[in-house]
Amino acid sequence: MFNFCDLSQKWHKSFTTTSYISDPALSYLSPWTSLPPSLFMFNRPSLGFPPGPPRQDSDAPIRQTDSDAAIARLSAAQKHYIHDPFVRHLVPRAQFQHPRPPLINIGTYVRTKGIDDLVEEWLKLAENNGKQCQIVSLGAGSDTRFWRIATGPHKDTIRSYIEVDFAEITSKKSMSIKKSKELMEVLGNPEDIKLERGGAVLHSPKYHLLAADLRSDPVKTLQDVLTKCMEGSDEPILSPHCPTLLLFECVLAYMAIEVSSRLLRWFVNYFSAEGEVEAAQANGPLGCIIYEMFGLDDSFGRVMLSNLRARNVTLPGAEPLTTLDSLVARFLGTGFHGGLAVTLKEIRKSFIEPEELARISRLEMLDETEELELVLAHYAISWGILIPNPADNEVWNNWKLSQKEKREEEHPFGLLHTT
C-alpha cells in the first residue's frame, strides 16, 4: 500500500533532492524522501562459511510503503483529520512516531474520505436490497477498514472481509492482531480464529487474511483459497452470489498493465461465470475501487518517477495511465460494464461538505496550498462495476460519489453503462 505522496520530493525545492524533513534520522519515515539503504538489503550468514555478498530483496522498498502509509494514517488520526482507533495497534511503537506535515495529513484525509464514501455507498445499497456483501482488499497492508466496519452501523452487512498481501506483510499483521485484545475481540470467539502457514494466513468467521503475490497468476495463487469451502460451510470464502467490492489502494501501480489486467479479469470471469449467461444471472454485482497516481508524463511526474527509480522502486502500472479516461478504459478493457475516475483535487473541491472542509482547515496551518493542489491532481480514485444480472441494474447503477451543493443533472457522477 503506497502512502499519499510515496517517496516523491518536495516540489517547490527546484527539483533538488533536499529532504522534506531536515532531521536525517527521521527522513526515511517521510513518504517524500528516501529509504535507508538497510531496507534494500539483507544478509544471512551461512553456517560454517563466510557470509556471502548481500542479496537484494527487490520487494523490500514496496513493502516499506505499507509502513509509510500506516504512519501517515496514524498521524492523520492523531491530528483528528480521520477517526481510526485501530491503526495504533498496527504501527510499531505508535506512541513514538512523529506526526506528518499538514500537506500529507490533508492528502491522507482526502484519500480516506473519497474511498470511505464509496465503500459506505456500496454497503448501503446492499442493505437496501436486503443483501450481505463481501469486500476483498488486495494489497491491504496495515489497513484497518474491517475493524472500522465491524464496529460500525454496517457490521451485519458484511458476509466476509478478505485481505491479501505479501506473506511478509500478512505475518506481521496477524502477529499484531493476536497481540491486540481490541483487534481480537472484533474477530469473535478465539476458538474460531485459526492461523495457517506459520502465521501468514489467518481465518475467522468473517475476516480472512491471506498471503499471496498479486503479480502471480491468480489461477495459481488465489483461485483455490478463495473458492474453497470453509470448514462447516457449503459456500466458499468468496461467494459469487453476493455483491462484492474489490479494493486496490496504490497496488496496481507496481504491476505491468497486462499483469494487473489479468488479476482484474480473474474476478470478472468468476462473477460472470466465465460468460455463461444463465449461470451468471444468479451472481451478485462486482464493484472495484482503485486509488493510485496517474498523469506522470508531465514535469511533476517525471521528477517523482526519477526519485523512485533511484530507490529501486518503479511504477510500470502507473506510467501508461496518463489521463482519467485511461483509468476508466482499464475497467472496460477487463470486462467491467462501466467506470468512472475522479482526481483527489476534484474530490476535495466538489465531494466534501463545506462544514467538513472548514473543520479540516482549522486543524493545522497549511502554507503549501499550490503544492497540495498539484499533488492532489496527480492522484485519482476510479471505480467500476460489473452487473451480471440485468435485473440488478436499477439498484447498482446508483453506486457513485455524491457531489456537494450541485444538482446531479449539471455534473453527473453516476456510472454510465456501456454495454
Secondary structure, 3 states (H helix, E strand, C coil): CCCCCCCCCCCCCCCCCCCCCCCHHHHCCCCCCCCCHHHCEECCCCCCCCCCCCEECCCHHHHHHHHHHHHHHHHHHHCCCCCCCCHHHHCCCHHHCCCCCHHHHHHHHHHHHHHHHHHHHHHHHHHHCCCCEEEEEECCCCCCHHHHHHCCCCHHHEEEEEEEECHHHHHHHHHHHHHCHHHHHHHCCHHHCEEEHHHCEEECCCEEEEECCCCCCHHHHCHHHHHCECCCCCCECCCCCCCEEEEEECCHHHCCHHHHHHHHHHHHHHHCHHHCHHHHCCCCCEEEEEEEECCCCCHHHHHHHHHHHCCCCCCCCCCCCCCHHHHHHHHHHCCCCEEEEEEHHHHHHHCCCHHHHHHHHCCCCCCCHHHHHHHHCCEEEEEEEECCCHHHHHHHCCCECCCCCCCCCCCCCECCCCC
